[in-house]
Amino acid sequence: MARYIENLNSCTDPTSGDYFWVVDASAGATDKDRKVNVGLFAQLAVANTFTNDQTVTGKLIIGSSAPDIARIRPKGFVTVATNAVTVINASALGFLMIMNTSEGASAFFALQPVAVELNDPGNAFSAAKDTAGMANVYVESGNLLLQNKRAGTVNFHIIHFGAAGT
């Protein structure tokens, strides 16, 4: 039997087939209350399937309690000047996908907790600090760093797949 949820703050178990009340309180409203099926919304306690793209800001945490299974942290778009260094993450565990969008190069690193370059088809990246002519991904004092030793300012897109706590 369908339930009509009037107090959202006290509803701890909404399920498909339950309804939220939607009240039109705007000026000139004609008291046409509406209802919407709870099943149309993503629910924390239910497996959700999305058929369209979803945007996640911040990080995506996989797992329900500590330790998390994994975290996917899109660092996003980063511009790094020649000889500059930027912190990618305060932890150096997991994997890193990095794309030099200015020059069309990409690489994949394992982080354990040193950076190990797994794939770099364009030979544009290095896992060592101060390597001339490269974009250097390395660990220093526990931080995962990106150093630009290319000929000019470079734009990077970065995705860090990290372990719990990253």
Buried (B, 14 or more C-beta within 10 A) or exposed (E): EEEEBEEEEEEEEBEEEBBBEEEEEEEEEEEEEEEEBBEEEEBEEBEEEEEEEEEEEEBEBEEEEEEBEBBBBBBEEBEBEEEEBBEBBEBBBBBBBBBBBBBEBBBBBBBEEEBEBEEBEEEBBBBEBEBEEBBBBBBEEEBBBBBBBBEEEBEBBBBBBBBBEB
